[in-house]
Amino acid sequence: MRPVALALLGLTLALPACHGAPAPAPVAEDAKPFAVNEIARFDQPWAMAFLPDGRLLVTEKPGKLKLLDPNTGKSREITGVPQVAYGGQGGFGDVALHPQYAQNHLIYVSYAEAGDGDVRGAALARAKLALDANGGGALQDLQVIWRQQPKVTGEGHFGHRILFDRDGYLWLSSSERQKFDPAQDMKTNLGKILRLRDDGTPAPDNPFAAQGGVAAQVWTLGHRNVLGVAFDAKGQLWETEMGPRGGDEFNRIERGKNYGYPIVSNGDHYDGRTIPDHDTRREFRAPLVSWTPVISPSSTIIYSGDKFPAWRGNALISGLSSQALVRVQIDGDTAREVERFDMGQRIRQVVQGPDGDLWLIEDGPDARLLRLSPKG
């Protein structure tokens, strides 16, 4: 039997999970190993990235980029951002620094972009960040270097998380826009994880380079809504993605592999139609961890700091519907959830700060930026 969560008269009834071990109970408040401090508030924040000087870039989904001084809690707006198509899950998205930011001052931003008529798609742009003496600045020479193909109707599942690897390649999640079949169609770059040069062109040795077109961008396919991507200390890529009705996933990403959506999933369609489980089609890569009831994973890091040494090498996943920070222990090719911390609000992203503290940002209007430091 597939695990299901049923909503009835405003109550959620969770049947037993059939995939993996049951989720651990949330850690009691007095047993949490961290203290929580509010630093600032933002309007519908989506992503954040630290500058070398310790200041923090924060995107707001309606279309603003803020620069925060964590020492004062005050932020200023960065001008020159692209126009975004705001609505539903769309708007301003991720922000990341070029690996040689200290020399070239380049940053990358992702966002939902309008097309002709009522179609939309994710876009990726890079620009030079020019800071001023007043704590603000501007994006200069902004250039769009990548777009989802094709643009489609709807306001869901853009994905567009940005990540650089230690070789300087740019990784990008491109979700399937709630259109299902494009995740298996190599003539589109929807429902894929992509590996690009820093100028947005395909990396030359990608697994499907010989096919040309958008297929040359693709590293893996068969994904639904990928909102978390992270490398571990060995350079292995991990991701989290939202399942349909059940079946959120934590995956080990392997070159050229197909992760099965929408042919297989550990969840079902929202209209009640069944999707075969991963174990019915062994040619597709199955998740190492899946969740039903879902956690709604919104971001992922692999912790590498000194502040929480017991967590080093573990995945930390922010949850929206679960309102939680979820810790997953990785052991070679296996993984399991070991702790869940109830944060009381939908969490949009978790990042590791320069000193090893954790920074969480909530979802929605008047959302708090929180710093998690070891107790004592």
DRENKE-213144 format. One record per residue (C-alpha): x, y negated, z; residue in three letters; chain. Coordinates in steps of 0.5 Angstrom, whole numbers, plus 500, padded with zeros to 3 digits. Each point is the difference from the previous one (the first is absolute). Layout:
% residues N
rec px = X, py = Y, pz = Z, aa = ALA, ch = A
...
***
This chain:
% residues 376
rec px = 500, py = 500, pz = 500, aa = MET, ch = A
rec px = 503, py = 493, pz = 498, aa = ARG, ch = A
rec px = 500, py = 495, pz = 506, aa = PRO, ch = A
rec px = 495, py = 495, pz = 500, aa = VAL, ch = A
rec px = 498, py = 493, pz = 503, aa = ALA, ch = A
rec px = 492, py = 499, pz = 500, aa = LEU, ch = A
rec px = 497, py = 493, pz = 502, aa = ALA, ch = A
rec px = 493, py = 501, pz = 503, aa = LEU, ch = A
rec px = 497, py = 494, pz = 503, aa = LEU, ch = A
rec px = 506, py = 496, pz = 501, aa = GLY, ch = A
rec px = 504, py = 506, pz = 504, aa = LEU, ch = A
rec px = 506, py = 504, pz = 497, aa = THR, ch = A
rec px = 499, py = 508, pz = 500, aa = LEU, ch = A
rec px = 507, py = 503, pz = 499, aa = ALA, ch = A
rec px = 500, py = 507, pz = 498, aa = LEU, ch = A
rec px = 507, py = 504, pz = 502, aa = PRO, ch = A
rec px = 506, py = 498, pz = 495, aa = ALA, ch = A
rec px = 502, py = 506, pz = 496, aa = CYS, ch = A
rec px = 506, py = 498, pz = 497, aa = HIS, ch = A
rec px = 506, py = 499, pz = 505, aa = GLY, ch = A
rec px = 500, py = 500, pz = 507, aa = ALA, ch = A
rec px = 495, py = 495, pz = 504, aa = PRO, ch = A
rec px = 502, py = 493, pz = 501, aa = ALA, ch = A
rec px = 502, py = 499, pz = 507, aa = PRO, ch = A
rec px = 496, py = 496, pz = 505, aa = ALA, ch = A
rec px = 502, py = 492, pz = 500, aa = PRO, ch = A
rec px = 505, py = 498, pz = 505, aa = VAL, ch = A
rec px = 498, py = 497, pz = 506, aa = ALA, ch = A
rec px = 501, py = 493, pz = 501, aa = GLU, ch = A
rec px = 504, py = 500, pz = 506, aa = ASP, ch = A
rec px = 505, py = 506, pz = 496, aa = ALA, ch = A
rec px = 501, py = 496, pz = 494, aa = LYS, ch = A
rec px = 508, py = 499, pz = 499, aa = PRO, ch = A
rec px = 499, py = 493, pz = 498, aa = PHE, ch = A
rec px = 498, py = 493, pz = 502, aa = ALA, ch = A
rec px = 495, py = 496, pz = 495, aa = VAL, ch = A
rec px = 501, py = 492, pz = 499, aa = ASN, ch = A
rec px = 496, py = 496, pz = 495, aa = GLU, ch = A
rec px = 505, py = 495, pz = 496, aa = ILE, ch = A
rec px = 495, py = 497, pz = 495, aa = ALA, ch = A
rec px = 493, py = 501, pz = 497, aa = ARG, ch = A
rec px = 499, py = 500, pz = 492, aa = PHE, ch = A
rec px = 494, py = 500, pz = 495, aa = ASP, ch = A
rec px = 499, py = 507, pz = 497, aa = GLN, ch = A
rec px = 508, py = 502, pz = 500, aa = PRO, ch = A
rec px = 502, py = 505, pz = 496, aa = TRP, ch = A
rec px = 508, py = 501, pz = 500, aa = ALA, ch = A
rec px = 506, py = 497, pz = 504, aa = MET, ch = A
rec px = 507, py = 500, pz = 498, aa = ALA, ch = A
rec px = 506, py = 497, pz = 505, aa = PHE, ch = A
rec px = 505, py = 496, pz = 497, aa = LEU, ch = A
rec px = 507, py = 500, pz = 502, aa = PRO, ch = A
rec px = 500, py = 494, pz = 505, aa = ASP, ch = A
rec px = 494, py = 504, pz = 503, aa = GLY, ch = A
rec px = 494, py = 496, pz = 498, aa = ARG, ch = A
rec px = 494, py = 504, pz = 497, aa = LEU, ch = A
rec px = 497, py = 499, pz = 493, aa = LEU, ch = A
rec px = 492, py = 502, pz = 501, aa = VAL, ch = A
rec px = 495, py = 501, pz = 494, aa = THR, ch = A
rec px = 493, py = 498, pz = 501, aa = GLU, ch = A
rec px = 495, py = 504, pz = 496, aa = LYS, ch = A
rec px = 496, py = 494, pz = 497, aa = PRO, ch = A
rec px = 507, py = 497, pz = 497, aa = GLY, ch = A
rec px = 505, py = 497, pz = 505, aa = LYS, ch = A
rec px = 507, py = 501, pz = 502, aa = LEU, ch = A
rec px = 502, py = 498, pz = 507, aa = LYS, ch = A
rec px = 507, py = 499, pz = 503, aa = LEU, ch = A
rec px = 500, py = 502, pz = 507, aa = LEU, ch = A
rec px = 505, py = 498, pz = 505, aa = ASP, ch = A
rec px = 499, py = 505, pz = 506, aa = PRO, ch = A
rec px = 503, py = 496, pz = 505, aa = ASN, ch = A
rec px = 495, py = 495, pz = 500, aa = THR, ch = A
rec px = 494, py = 503, pz = 497, aa = GLY, ch = A
rec px = 499, py = 495, pz = 495, aa = LYS, ch = A
rec px = 500, py = 501, pz = 492, aa = SER, ch = A
rec px = 500, py = 496, pz = 494, aa = ARG, ch = A
rec px = 497, py = 501, pz = 493, aa = GLU, ch = A
rec px = 505, py = 502, pz = 494, aa = ILE, ch = A
rec px = 497, py = 497, pz = 494, aa = THR, ch = A
rec px = 500, py = 503, pz = 493, aa = GLY, ch = A
rec px = 497, py = 506, pz = 501, aa = VAL, ch = A
rec px = 496, py = 504, pz = 494, aa = PRO, ch = A
rec px = 493, py = 499, pz = 499, aa = GLN, ch = A
rec px = 497, py = 506, pz = 503, aa = VAL, ch = A
rec px = 493, py = 504, pz = 499, aa = ALA, ch = A
rec px = 497, py = 500, pz = 507, aa = TYR, ch = A
rec px = 495, py = 505, pz = 502, aa = GLY, ch = A
rec px = 498, py = 507, pz = 502, aa = GLY, ch = A
rec px = 507, py = 503, pz = 501, aa = GLN, ch = A
rec px = 503, py = 495, pz = 495, aa = GLY, ch = A
rec px = 504, py = 494, pz = 502, aa = GLY, ch = A
rec px = 507, py = 498, pz = 502, aa = PHE, ch = A
rec px = 504, py = 506, pz = 502, aa = GLY, ch = A
rec px = 507, py = 502, pz = 501, aa = ASP, ch = A
rec px = 507, py = 496, pz = 501, aa = VAL, ch = A
rec px = 507, py = 503, pz = 500, aa = ALA, ch = A
rec px = 507, py = 497, pz = 499, aa = LEU, ch = A
rec px = 505, py = 502, pz = 495, aa = HIS, ch = A
rec px = 505, py = 504, pz = 502, aa = PRO, ch = A
rec px = 505, py = 494, pz = 499, aa = GLN, ch = A
rec px = 496, py = 495, pz = 503, aa = TYR, ch = A
rec px = 505, py = 497, pz = 503, aa = ALA, ch = A
rec px = 504, py = 498, pz = 494, aa = GLN, ch = A
rec px = 494, py = 499, pz = 495, aa = ASN, ch = A
rec px = 494, py = 498, pz = 504, aa = HIS, ch = A
rec px = 495, py = 504, pz = 496, aa = LEU, ch = A
rec px = 494, py = 503, pz = 503, aa = ILE, ch = A
rec px = 494, py = 505, pz = 497, aa = TYR, ch = A
rec px = 493, py = 499, pz = 501, aa = VAL, ch = A
rec px = 494, py = 504, pz = 498, aa = SER, ch = A
rec px = 493, py = 498, pz = 499, aa = TYR, ch = A
rec px = 493, py = 501, pz = 497, aa = ALA, ch = A
rec px = 500, py = 497, pz = 493, aa = GLU, ch = A
rec px = 493, py = 498, pz = 496, aa = ALA, ch = A
rec px = 500, py = 502, pz = 493, aa = GLY, ch = A
rec px = 495, py = 498, pz = 494, aa = ASP, ch = A
rec px = 493, py = 501, pz = 502, aa = GLY, ch = A
rec px = 499, py = 504, pz = 507, aa = ASP, ch = A
rec px = 506, py = 504, pz = 500, aa = VAL, ch = A
rec px = 506, py = 500, pz = 505, aa = ARG, ch = A
rec px = 506, py = 503, pz = 501, aa = GLY, ch = A
rec px = 507, py = 500, pz = 505, aa = ALA, ch = A
rec px = 505, py = 496, pz = 498, aa = ALA, ch = A
rec px = 508, py = 499, pz = 502, aa = LEU, ch = A
rec px = 503, py = 494, pz = 500, aa = ALA, ch = A
rec px = 507, py = 497, pz = 502, aa = ARG, ch = A
rec px = 503, py = 493, pz = 502, aa = ALA, ch = A
rec px = 505, py = 496, pz = 503, aa = LYS, ch = A
rec px = 498, py = 498, pz = 507, aa = LEU, ch = A
rec px = 503, py = 493, pz = 501, aa = ALA, ch = A
rec px = 499, py = 498, pz = 508, aa = LEU, ch = A
rec px = 500, py = 493, pz = 502, aa = ASP, ch = A
rec px = 502, py = 497, pz = 507, aa = ALA, ch = A
rec px = 493, py = 499, pz = 502, aa = ASN, ch = A
rec px = 499, py = 508, pz = 501, aa = GLY, ch = A
rec px = 496, py = 501, pz = 493, aa = GLY, ch = A
rec px = 502, py = 501, pz = 493, aa = GLY, ch = A
rec px = 498, py = 502, pz = 493, aa = ALA, ch = A
rec px = 500, py = 505, pz = 495, aa = LEU, ch = A
rec px = 504, py = 498, pz = 494, aa = GLN, ch = A
rec px = 501, py = 503, pz = 493, aa = ASP, ch = A
rec px = 494, py = 505, pz = 502, aa = LEU, ch = A
rec px = 500, py = 506, pz = 494, aa = GLN, ch = A
rec px = 495, py = 505, pz = 500, aa = VAL, ch = A
rec px = 504, py = 507, pz = 499, aa = ILE, ch = A
rec px = 495, py = 505, pz = 500, aa = TRP, ch = A
rec px = 493, py = 501, pz = 499, aa = ARG, ch = A
rec px = 495, py = 506, pz = 501, aa = GLN, ch = A
rec px = 498, py = 503, pz = 494, aa = GLN, ch = A
rec px = 494, py = 500, pz = 498, aa = PRO, ch = A
rec px = 496, py = 495, pz = 504, aa = LYS, ch = A
rec px = 493, py = 502, pz = 502, aa = VAL, ch = A
rec px = 494, py = 498, pz = 504, aa = THR, ch = A
rec px = 499, py = 500, pz = 507, aa = GLY, ch = A
rec px = 504, py = 498, pz = 506, aa = GLU, ch = A
rec px = 503, py = 506, pz = 504, aa = GLY, ch = A
rec px = 506, py = 504, pz = 500, aa = HIS, ch = A
rec px = 506, py = 495, pz = 497, aa = PHE, ch = A
rec px = 505, py = 503, pz = 505, aa = GLY, ch = A
rec px = 506, py = 496, pz = 498, aa = HIS, ch = A
rec px = 505, py = 501, pz = 505, aa = ARG, ch = A
rec px = 507, py = 498, pz = 499, aa = ILE, ch = A
rec px = 506, py = 504, pz = 502, aa = LEU, ch = A
rec px = 508, py = 500, pz = 498, aa = PHE, ch = A
rec px = 504, py = 505, pz = 501, aa = ASP, ch = A
rec px = 508, py = 500, pz = 501, aa = ARG, ch = A
rec px = 502, py = 501, pz = 493, aa = ASP, ch = A
rec px = 496, py = 493, pz = 499, aa = GLY, ch = A
rec px = 494, py = 503, pz = 496, aa = TYR, ch = A
rec px = 493, py = 498, pz = 501, aa = LEU, ch = A
rec px = 494, py = 505, pz = 502, aa = TRP, ch = A
rec px = 493, py = 498, pz = 499, aa = LEU, ch = A
rec px = 494, py = 503, pz = 502, aa = SER, ch = A
rec px = 494, py = 499, pz = 495, aa = SER, ch = A
rec px = 494, py = 503, pz = 502, aa = SER, ch = A
rec px = 494, py = 503, pz = 496, aa = GLU, ch = A
rec px = 495, py = 494, pz = 501, aa = ARG, ch = A
rec px = 494, py = 505, pz = 502, aa = GLN, ch = A
rec px = 500, py = 503, pz = 493, aa = LYS, ch = A
rec px = 503, py = 507, pz = 501, aa = PHE, ch = A
rec px = 502, py = 503, pz = 494, aa = ASP, ch = A
rec px = 506, py = 494, pz = 498, aa = PRO, ch = A
rec px = 504, py = 503, pz = 506, aa = ALA, ch = A
rec px = 501, py = 506, pz = 495, aa = GLN, ch = A
rec px = 500, py = 496, pz = 494, aa = ASP, ch = A
rec px = 508, py = 499, pz = 498, aa = MET, ch = A
rec px = 497, py = 494, pz = 495, aa = LYS, ch = A
rec px = 498, py = 496, pz = 506, aa = THR, ch = A
rec px = 505, py = 498, pz = 506, aa = ASN, ch = A
rec px = 494, py = 501, pz = 505, aa = LEU, ch = A
rec px = 500, py = 505, pz = 505, aa = GLY, ch = A
rec px = 508, py = 500, pz = 500, aa = LYS, ch = A
rec px = 506, py = 499, pz = 504, aa = ILE, ch = A
rec px = 505, py = 496, pz = 495, aa = LEU, ch = A
rec px = 507, py = 499, pz = 500, aa = ARG, ch = A
rec px = 503, py = 494, pz = 497, aa = LEU, ch = A
rec px = 506, py = 495, pz = 499, aa = ARG, ch = A
rec px = 500, py = 494, pz = 504, aa = ASP, ch = A
rec px = 497, py = 496, pz = 493, aa = ASP, ch = A
rec px = 494, py = 505, pz = 500, aa = GLY, ch = A
rec px = 502, py = 504, pz = 494, aa = THR, ch = A
rec px = 500, py = 508, pz = 501, aa = PRO, ch = A
rec px = 506, py = 503, pz = 503, aa = ALA, ch = A
rec px = 504, py = 503, pz = 495, aa = PRO, ch = A
rec px = 500, py = 507, pz = 503, aa = ASP, ch = A
rec px = 493, py = 501, pz = 502, aa = ASN, ch = A
rec px = 497, py = 507, pz = 499, aa = PRO, ch = A
rec px = 495, py = 498, pz = 495, aa = PHE, ch = A
rec px = 505, py = 495, pz = 496, aa = ALA, ch = A
rec px = 500, py = 504, pz = 493, aa = ALA, ch = A
rec px = 492, py = 499, pz = 500, aa = GLN, ch = A
rec px = 501, py = 492, pz = 499, aa = GLY, ch = A
rec px = 495, py = 495, pz = 502, aa = GLY, ch = A
rec px = 497, py = 499, pz = 507, aa = VAL, ch = A
rec px = 502, py = 508, pz = 501, aa = ALA, ch = A
rec px = 507, py = 498, pz = 500, aa = ALA, ch = A
rec px = 499, py = 496, pz = 507, aa = GLN, ch = A
rec px = 497, py = 506, pz = 503, aa = VAL, ch = A
rec px = 504, py = 504, pz = 506, aa = TRP, ch = A
rec px = 493, py = 504, pz = 503, aa = THR, ch = A
rec px = 493, py = 500, pz = 498, aa = LEU, ch = A
rec px = 493, py = 503, pz = 503, aa = GLY, ch = A
rec px = 500, py = 494, pz = 505, aa = HIS, ch = A
rec px = 494, py = 497, pz = 503, aa = ARG, ch = A
rec px = 501, py = 494, pz = 504, aa = ASN, ch = A
rec px = 507, py = 499, pz = 502, aa = VAL, ch = A
rec px = 501, py = 495, pz = 505, aa = LEU, ch = A
rec px = 506, py = 502, pz = 504, aa = GLY, ch = A
rec px = 507, py = 502, pz = 497, aa = VAL, ch = A
rec px = 507, py = 501, pz = 504, aa = ALA, ch = A
rec px = 507, py = 503, pz = 499, aa = PHE, ch = A
rec px = 503, py = 504, pz = 506, aa = ASP, ch = A
rec px = 507, py = 499, pz = 501, aa = ALA, ch = A
rec px = 502, py = 505, pz = 495, aa = LYS, ch = A
rec px = 497, py = 497, pz = 494, aa = GLY, ch = A
rec px = 493, py = 504, pz = 500, aa = GLN, ch = A
rec px = 494, py = 497, pz = 498, aa = LEU, ch = A
rec px = 494, py = 501, pz = 505, aa = TRP, ch = A
rec px = 493, py = 497, pz = 498, aa = GLU, ch = A
rec px = 493, py = 499, pz = 503, aa = THR, ch = A
rec px = 493, py = 500, pz = 496, aa = GLU, ch = A
rec px = 493, py = 499, pz = 502, aa = MET, ch = A
rec px = 496, py = 506, pz = 498, aa = GLY, ch = A
rec px = 493, py = 500, pz = 498, aa = PRO, ch = A
rec px = 495, py = 502, pz = 505, aa = ARG, ch = A
rec px = 505, py = 504, pz = 504, aa = GLY, ch = A
rec px = 507, py = 502, pz = 498, aa = GLY, ch = A
rec px = 505, py = 494, pz = 502, aa = ASP, ch = A
rec px = 507, py = 502, pz = 498, aa = GLU, ch = A
rec px = 507, py = 500, pz = 502, aa = PHE, ch = A
rec px = 504, py = 502, pz = 494, aa = ASN, ch = A
rec px = 508, py = 502, pz = 499, aa = ARG, ch = A
rec px = 501, py = 497, pz = 493, aa = ILE, ch = A
rec px = 504, py = 504, pz = 495, aa = GLU, ch = A
rec px = 502, py = 498, pz = 493, aa = ARG, ch = A
rec px = 495, py = 501, pz = 495, aa = GLY, ch = A
rec px = 495, py = 504, pz = 504, aa = LYS, ch = A
rec px = 492, py = 500, pz = 500, aa = ASN, ch = A
rec px = 496, py = 499, pz = 506, aa = TYR, ch = A
rec px = 494, py = 502, pz = 497, aa = GLY, ch = A
rec px = 495, py = 495, pz = 501, aa = TYR, ch = A
rec px = 494, py = 500, pz = 498, aa = PRO, ch = A
rec px = 500, py = 507, pz = 498, aa = ILE, ch = A
rec px = 502, py = 502, pz = 507, aa = VAL, ch = A
rec px = 499, py = 497, pz = 507, aa = SER, ch = A
rec px = 499, py = 501, pz = 507, aa = ASN, ch = A
rec px = 494, py = 496, pz = 500, aa = GLY, ch = A
rec px = 494, py = 499, pz = 496, aa = ASP, ch = A
rec px = 497, py = 495, pz = 495, aa = HIS, ch = A
rec px = 496, py = 495, pz = 504, aa = TYR, ch = A
rec px = 493, py = 502, pz = 496, aa = ASP, ch = A
rec px = 501, py = 507, pz = 503, aa = GLY, ch = A
rec px = 503, py = 503, pz = 494, aa = ARG, ch = A
rec px = 505, py = 505, pz = 503, aa = THR, ch = A
rec px = 508, py = 500, pz = 497, aa = ILE, ch = A
rec px = 504, py = 506, pz = 501, aa = PRO, ch = A
rec px = 505, py = 501, pz = 505, aa = ASP, ch = A
rec px = 507, py = 499, pz = 499, aa = HIS, ch = A
rec px = 501, py = 508, pz = 502, aa = ASP, ch = A
rec px = 496, py = 502, pz = 494, aa = THR, ch = A
rec px = 505, py = 497, pz = 495, aa = ARG, ch = A
rec px = 507, py = 501, pz = 502, aa = ARG, ch = A
rec px = 503, py = 497, pz = 494, aa = GLU, ch = A
rec px = 498, py = 493, pz = 503, aa = PHE, ch = A
rec px = 504, py = 497, pz = 506, aa = ARG, ch = A
rec px = 496, py = 501, pz = 506, aa = ALA, ch = A
rec px = 501, py = 495, pz = 506, aa = PRO, ch = A
rec px = 504, py = 502, pz = 506, aa = LEU, ch = A
rec px = 495, py = 496, pz = 505, aa = VAL, ch = A
rec px = 493, py = 499, pz = 498, aa = SER, ch = A
rec px = 494, py = 496, pz = 504, aa = TRP, ch = A
rec px = 493, py = 502, pz = 501, aa = THR, ch = A
rec px = 497, py = 495, pz = 503, aa = PRO, ch = A
rec px = 504, py = 496, pz = 496, aa = VAL, ch = A
rec px = 505, py = 494, pz = 503, aa = ILE, ch = A
rec px = 500, py = 496, pz = 494, aa = SER, ch = A
rec px = 508, py = 499, pz = 500, aa = PRO, ch = A
rec px = 502, py = 493, pz = 498, aa = SER, ch = A
rec px = 507, py = 500, pz = 500, aa = SER, ch = A
rec px = 506, py = 505, pz = 502, aa = THR, ch = A
rec px = 507, py = 499, pz = 503, aa = ILE, ch = A
rec px = 505, py = 505, pz = 502, aa = ILE, ch = A
rec px = 503, py = 497, pz = 506, aa = TYR, ch = A
rec px = 508, py = 499, pz = 500, aa = SER, ch = A
rec px = 501, py = 495, pz = 506, aa = GLY, ch = A
rec px = 503, py = 501, pz = 507, aa = ASP, ch = A
rec px = 494, py = 497, pz = 504, aa = LYS, ch = A
rec px = 496, py = 507, pz = 500, aa = PHE, ch = A
rec px = 505, py = 505, pz = 499, aa = PRO, ch = A
rec px = 496, py = 506, pz = 501, aa = ALA, ch = A
rec px = 496, py = 497, pz = 494, aa = TRP, ch = A
rec px = 506, py = 500, pz = 495, aa = ARG, ch = A
rec px = 498, py = 504, pz = 494, aa = GLY, ch = A
rec px = 493, py = 500, pz = 501, aa = ASN, ch = A
rec px = 495, py = 497, pz = 496, aa = ALA, ch = A
rec px = 495, py = 494, pz = 503, aa = LEU, ch = A
rec px = 494, py = 499, pz = 496, aa = ILE, ch = A
rec px = 495, py = 494, pz = 501, aa = SER, ch = A
rec px = 493, py = 502, pz = 500, aa = GLY, ch = A
rec px = 494, py = 496, pz = 498, aa = LEU, ch = A
rec px = 493, py = 504, pz = 502, aa = SER, ch = A
rec px = 504, py = 504, pz = 505, aa = SER, ch = A
rec px = 503, py = 493, pz = 503, aa = GLN, ch = A
rec px = 506, py = 504, pz = 502, aa = ALA, ch = A
rec px = 508, py = 500, pz = 499, aa = LEU, ch = A
rec px = 501, py = 508, pz = 498, aa = VAL, ch = A
rec px = 507, py = 503, pz = 502, aa = ARG, ch = A
rec px = 501, py = 506, pz = 495, aa = VAL, ch = A
rec px = 506, py = 504, pz = 502, aa = GLN, ch = A
rec px = 504, py = 503, pz = 493, aa = ILE, ch = A
rec px = 504, py = 506, pz = 501, aa = ASP, ch = A
rec px = 503, py = 502, pz = 493, aa = GLY, ch = A
rec px = 494, py = 501, pz = 495, aa = ASP, ch = A
rec px = 495, py = 501, pz = 506, aa = THR, ch = A
rec px = 497, py = 494, pz = 504, aa = ALA, ch = A
rec px = 494, py = 499, pz = 505, aa = ARG, ch = A
rec px = 497, py = 495, pz = 504, aa = GLU, ch = A
rec px = 503, py = 499, pz = 507, aa = VAL, ch = A
rec px = 497, py = 494, pz = 503, aa = GLU, ch = A
rec px = 494, py = 495, pz = 498, aa = ARG, ch = A
rec px = 500, py = 493, pz = 504, aa = PHE, ch = A
rec px = 493, py = 497, pz = 500, aa = ASP, ch = A
rec px = 501, py = 492, pz = 498, aa = MET, ch = A
rec px = 493, py = 498, pz = 501, aa = GLY, ch = A
rec px = 500, py = 497, pz = 493, aa = GLN, ch = A
rec px = 501, py = 502, pz = 493, aa = ARG, ch = A
rec px = 507, py = 500, pz = 498, aa = ILE, ch = A
rec px = 503, py = 497, pz = 493, aa = ARG, ch = A
rec px = 507, py = 501, pz = 501, aa = GLN, ch = A
rec px = 506, py = 503, pz = 504, aa = VAL, ch = A
rec px = 507, py = 497, pz = 499, aa = VAL, ch = A
rec px = 507, py = 501, pz = 504, aa = GLN, ch = A
rec px = 503, py = 494, pz = 502, aa = GLY, ch = A
rec px = 507, py = 498, pz = 499, aa = PRO, ch = A
rec px = 501, py = 502, pz = 507, aa = ASP, ch = A
rec px = 496, py = 507, pz = 500, aa = GLY, ch = A
rec px = 494, py = 497, pz = 503, aa = ASP, ch = A
rec px = 493, py = 501, pz = 497, aa = LEU, ch = A
rec px = 496, py = 495, pz = 497, aa = TRP, ch = A
rec px = 493, py = 502, pz = 498, aa = LEU, ch = A
rec px = 495, py = 495, pz = 497, aa = ILE, ch = A
rec px = 492, py = 501, pz = 500, aa = GLU, ch = A
rec px = 495, py = 500, pz = 495, aa = ASP, ch = A
rec px = 495, py = 495, pz = 498, aa = GLY, ch = A
rec px = 499, py = 492, pz = 502, aa = PRO, ch = A
rec px = 503, py = 497, pz = 506, aa = ASP, ch = A
rec px = 505, py = 507, pz = 500, aa = ALA, ch = A
rec px = 505, py = 500, pz = 505, aa = ARG, ch = A
rec px = 508, py = 501, pz = 499, aa = LEU, ch = A
rec px = 502, py = 505, pz = 506, aa = LEU, ch = A
rec px = 507, py = 501, pz = 502, aa = ARG, ch = A
rec px = 501, py = 507, pz = 503, aa = LEU, ch = A
rec px = 506, py = 501, pz = 505, aa = SER, ch = A
rec px = 502, py = 505, pz = 505, aa = PRO, ch = A
rec px = 498, py = 499, pz = 507, aa = LYS, ch = A
rec px = 504, py = 498, pz = 505, aa = GLY, ch = A
***
